[in-house]
Structures are given as C-alpha cells and as structure tokens.
Amino acid sequence: MNRNKSLLIALIIITVIFLYNRKFSSESGGGFLDEVREKEIKSLVIKKYINYDNHNIPFLVYGNNDSIIIYRDWWGKIFVGDSIIKPKGSLEIVIKKSSRIERFNYEDKFGLNN
C-alpha cells in the first residue's frame, strides 16, 4: 500500500509539473513579441494611455482604435499626432514628425535603438 501511495504522489507531481510547464511556456514563449511582429501599422497616434489594471503597461492607440504596447522609455518620445509605421514581420517602429524621425526596436535590451 505504501509503494502504491508513493507512485500515485509521484505521478501527480509529474503531471502538475508537466501541465505547469506547458501552460507557462506557451505564454512566455515570445507571445508579446510575436503579436507585435504580426502587426502592420501605417497610421497616426491618436491616443496614449497607461493601462493601470494591467501592470501599468503603456499603450499607443492608432488608426481605428487599434493599439500597441510600448516600452516605458519610449513614452516621452512619442506624441499624439505623430505618424507611426511598422512593417509586418518587423520589431521596429518608426515615429515621424515633421522635425524628427525616431526608431524604436522591441528587441533592444532597453527598448531604445538610438
């Protein structure tokens, strides 16, 4: 009986570990960057906001109320009315204003590629 109990506990632990790894590996496996990479943007920034309900994540709203997450370091460099361009398949956004052009890369360690 004791051996059967040990096997059952071991099986339960292995199952829990397997399910935990499967769930969280799919969520952390580049999901955010994959989502950014799939977007194609040619629009104007119409709004900036911080989602206080979701870990204070900064967002840019463009076009027909589509949005994209940005790094906090970029917040003060992007303004409502700026043009935003991001080719599909890329992790770089280009922000254009008449007097400046800035490039931001999601793969850069600090969120800045200037």
Backbone bond lengths (Angstrom), bond angles and torsions (degrees), N, CA, C in turn:
res aa  C-N    CA-C-N  psi(-1)  N-CA   C-N-CA  omega(-1)  CA-C   N-CA-C  phi
1 M - - - 1.458 - - 1.525 111.03 -
2 N 1.326 116.72 -41.56 1.455 121.18 -178.96 1.528 111.08 -63.72
3 R 1.333 116.81 -38.20 1.476 121.27 179.41 1.529 110.06 -66.26
4 N 1.326 117.24 -41.44 1.468 121.61 178.41 1.524 111.47 -63.41
5 K 1.317 117.22 -38.93 1.466 121.62 177.84 1.520 110.14 -63.80
6 S 1.320 116.84 -43.35 1.471 121.38 179.86 1.526 110.82 -63.88
7 L 1.320 117.22 -42.24 1.463 120.50 178.20 1.524 111.08 -64.54
8 L 1.319 117.37 -40.93 1.462 121.19 178.91 1.524 110.80 -63.85
9 I 1.309 117.86 -44.29 1.474 121.61 178.59 1.524 110.27 -63.33
10 A 1.332 116.63 -43.62 1.467 120.26 178.37 1.524 110.65 -62.03
11 L 1.308 117.49 -42.10 1.461 121.46 178.88 1.529 111.34 -63.79
12 I 1.316 116.55 -41.95 1.472 120.62 178.42 1.526 110.15 -63.48
13 I 1.321 117.53 -43.99 1.473 121.09 180.00 1.523 110.55 -63.25
14 I 1.304 117.53 -44.68 1.471 120.95 179.26 1.528 110.60 -62.55
15 T 1.315 116.96 -41.55 1.463 121.14 178.96 1.525 111.29 -63.77
16 V 1.318 116.89 -44.71 1.467 121.08 179.49 1.531 110.14 -62.36
17 I 1.318 117.69 -45.30 1.471 121.48 179.23 1.519 110.35 -62.08
18 F 1.322 117.63 -44.37 1.461 121.82 179.36 1.530 110.85 -60.12
19 L 1.320 116.91 -48.97 1.466 120.52 -179.29 1.522 111.90 -65.34
20 Y 1.321 117.26 -39.66 1.464 121.42 178.26 1.525 110.16 -61.46
21 N 1.327 117.13 -48.96 1.472 120.84 -179.73 1.519 112.06 -63.66
22 R 1.296 116.39 -38.94 1.458 119.58 -179.86 1.522 111.87 -66.14
23 K 1.313 117.06 -42.63 1.466 120.48 179.76 1.513 111.86 -66.87
24 F 1.317 117.37 -49.98 1.453 120.16 -174.02 1.516 113.28 -80.27
25 S 1.304 119.85 -23.60 1.456 119.44 176.29 1.522 110.22 -71.15
26 S 1.326 118.54 -33.07 1.459 120.22 178.14 1.524 111.29 -73.61
27 E 1.338 117.94 -29.13 1.461 120.24 179.02 1.510 111.70 -78.80
28 S 1.313 118.07 -35.93 1.457 120.04 -176.77 1.517 112.30 -96.77
29 G 1.291 118.39 2.91 1.454 121.84 -176.69 1.505 113.13 -80.80
30 G 1.328 117.68 45.76 1.450 120.61 177.26 1.509 113.34 84.20
31 G 1.320 118.51 15.15 1.453 121.39 -177.30 1.521 113.27 -53.37
32 F 1.314 117.00 -45.97 1.465 121.34 179.84 1.523 110.23 -63.07
33 L 1.331 117.49 -48.75 1.458 120.48 -178.91 1.525 111.53 -68.46
34 D 1.322 117.21 -34.36 1.466 119.92 176.43 1.521 110.37 -62.99
35 E 1.325 116.29 -40.18 1.465 120.79 178.78 1.527 110.85 -64.97
36 V 1.328 116.87 -43.10 1.473 121.10 178.18 1.525 109.83 -63.66
37 R 1.328 116.60 -44.58 1.471 121.85 -177.56 1.534 111.17 -59.16
38 E 1.315 117.87 -34.50 1.462 121.70 -176.80 1.533 113.76 -76.50
39 K 1.313 117.21 -15.89 1.471 119.99 -177.73 1.528 110.86 -79.33
40 E 1.323 114.92 142.01 1.466 121.48 168.79 1.517 105.87 -119.13
41 I 1.322 115.92 125.01 1.467 119.92 -174.61 1.519 109.55 -128.33
42 K 1.316 116.05 130.18 1.464 124.64 170.32 1.521 104.54 -144.74
43 S 1.317 116.50 91.71 1.456 118.69 -170.20 1.524 110.55 -160.10
44 L 1.314 114.84 -169.29 1.459 123.36 173.99 1.516 109.39 -114.43
45 V 1.314 115.87 145.37 1.458 120.96 173.34 1.525 106.50 -73.59
46 I 1.340 116.29 119.69 1.470 118.87 -178.58 1.527 112.16 -105.41
47 K 1.336 116.14 -13.47 1.459 119.12 -179.18 1.516 109.10 -165.72
48 K 1.317 116.17 149.14 1.459 123.26 171.38 1.518 106.72 -123.58
49 Y 1.330 116.44 138.78 1.458 117.79 175.10 1.516 110.15 -153.48
50 I 1.317 113.67 158.83 1.458 120.92 176.10 1.517 107.41 -110.45
51 N 1.312 116.13 125.74 1.465 121.66 -179.48 1.527 108.21 -84.58
52 Y 1.307 115.88 93.41 1.467 121.66 -177.13 1.525 111.82 -67.49
53 D 1.326 117.17 -22.75 1.462 120.41 179.04 1.526 112.77 -79.69
54 N 1.334 116.38 -11.76 1.467 120.75 -177.25 1.526 109.88 -127.72
55 H 1.309 117.02 66.16 1.472 124.08 174.70 1.532 113.41 60.27
56 N 1.331 117.92 28.51 1.470 122.57 177.79 1.523 112.44 57.67
57 I 1.320 116.98 42.02 1.461 121.58 -178.99 1.526 109.41 -80.02
58 P 1.357 117.30 128.20 1.472 120.31 177.54 1.529 111.51 -79.97
59 F 1.317 115.51 139.62 1.459 123.00 179.52 1.520 110.17 -127.59
60 L 1.338 115.64 150.57 1.461 122.64 166.36 1.515 106.83 -110.06
61 V 1.314 116.51 136.63 1.460 121.83 175.21 1.518 106.63 -108.01
62 Y 1.325 116.16 132.85 1.455 121.84 -177.89 1.525 109.14 -140.16
63 G 1.314 116.14 166.41 1.466 121.45 174.21 1.505 113.30 54.93
64 N 1.328 115.54 -130.16 1.468 121.92 -178.59 1.519 110.87 -91.48
65 N 1.321 116.48 57.66 1.464 124.02 -179.88 1.522 113.77 64.45
66 D 1.328 117.27 26.39 1.459 120.54 168.83 1.517 107.12 -77.51
67 S 1.315 117.01 155.67 1.461 118.90 -179.23 1.516 110.39 -140.66
68 I 1.327 114.14 160.56 1.452 121.78 178.49 1.527 108.11 -142.83
69 I 1.323 115.38 140.64 1.464 120.96 176.63 1.521 108.62 -74.81
70 I 1.326 116.09 141.59 1.466 120.23 173.81 1.522 108.59 -126.65
71 Y 1.330 115.00 161.56 1.461 120.00 175.11 1.525 109.67 -74.87
72 R 1.321 116.35 149.31 1.478 121.29 -179.55 1.530 112.01 -58.98
73 D 1.331 116.87 -33.11 1.467 120.47 -179.98 1.528 112.39 -63.46
74 W 1.319 116.96 -22.77 1.458 120.93 -178.77 1.527 112.42 -85.53
75 W 1.305 118.06 -17.33 1.474 123.67 -170.38 1.528 112.98 -50.61
76 G 1.312 117.38 -48.95 1.462 120.98 -176.45 1.520 114.49 -78.75
77 K 1.326 117.68 -3.59 1.464 121.28 -178.22 1.521 113.43 -106.43
78 I 1.323 116.87 -4.90 1.461 121.78 -179.75 1.522 107.93 -120.30
79 F 1.345 115.78 132.52 1.457 120.63 -173.73 1.527 111.08 -126.82
80 V 1.321 115.32 153.91 1.464 121.10 173.97 1.530 107.10 -58.38
81 G 1.322 115.71 132.99 1.463 121.53 -178.58 1.518 113.25 100.05
82 D 1.327 118.01 -15.41 1.463 121.15 176.44 1.527 109.57 -69.06
83 S 1.322 116.03 149.10 1.464 120.68 171.94 1.515 108.21 -80.60
84 I 1.320 116.59 141.97 1.458 121.87 177.38 1.527 107.85 -126.11
85 I 1.335 114.84 129.45 1.459 121.25 -179.46 1.521 108.39 -130.86
86 K 1.328 115.54 130.39 1.465 120.76 175.06 1.515 108.39 -147.47
87 P 1.335 117.10 114.43 1.461 119.28 177.63 1.526 111.28 -70.62
88 K 1.316 116.58 147.73 1.461 120.80 175.67 1.525 108.56 -63.39
89 G 1.311 115.95 137.15 1.456 121.28 -179.47 1.514 113.67 92.36
90 S 1.316 117.32 -7.69 1.460 122.41 -178.64 1.527 110.53 -104.17
91 L 1.325 115.65 156.54 1.465 120.96 173.27 1.524 110.48 -113.42
92 E 1.320 116.42 23.45 1.460 121.44 178.54 1.522 109.18 -118.07
93 I 1.339 115.39 133.47 1.462 119.36 171.92 1.517 107.85 -111.27
94 V 1.322 114.64 146.00 1.464 121.89 177.61 1.518 106.42 -114.24
95 I 1.328 115.39 128.95 1.458 122.00 177.90 1.520 107.15 -111.62
96 K 1.340 115.46 124.19 1.470 120.32 -177.99 1.516 110.39 -119.64
97 K 1.297 114.11 136.42 1.449 123.90 169.75 1.522 104.53 -135.72
98 S 1.277 119.32 160.06 1.462 120.64 -174.12 1.531 112.68 -53.99
99 S 1.316 117.53 -34.16 1.462 120.05 -175.62 1.535 114.15 -98.47
100 R 1.329 117.84 -3.30 1.469 118.22 -176.27 1.525 111.92 -157.86
101 I 1.324 113.98 156.06 1.465 122.24 171.44 1.516 106.71 -132.03
102 E 1.335 116.70 127.89 1.462 120.54 178.45 1.512 108.96 -126.72
103 R 1.330 114.35 143.69 1.467 121.18 178.33 1.524 108.51 -115.97
104 F 1.333 115.24 134.37 1.459 121.70 178.59 1.520 108.03 -126.56
105 N 1.320 115.80 133.10 1.460 120.31 -176.31 1.529 109.76 -119.81
106 Y 1.324 116.41 125.42 1.459 121.71 -179.30 1.523 112.93 -68.36
107 E 1.328 117.69 -20.12 1.458 120.55 -179.40 1.524 112.59 -85.38
108 D 1.318 116.52 -15.76 1.458 119.93 179.18 1.529 109.16 -66.08
109 K 1.293 116.73 135.92 1.467 122.02 -174.79 1.519 113.24 -53.30
110 F 1.314 117.72 -38.70 1.462 120.85 -176.48 1.515 112.35 -102.51
111 G 1.320 118.07 2.14 1.448 120.83 -179.77 1.496 113.52 82.61
112 L 1.319 117.79 5.38 1.458 121.86 179.76 1.519 109.55 -126.66
113 N 1.299 116.08 136.55 1.454 120.84 178.90 1.520 108.64 -131.70
114 N 1.316 116.43 55.84 1.478 121.39 -177.79 1.512 109.18 -117.50
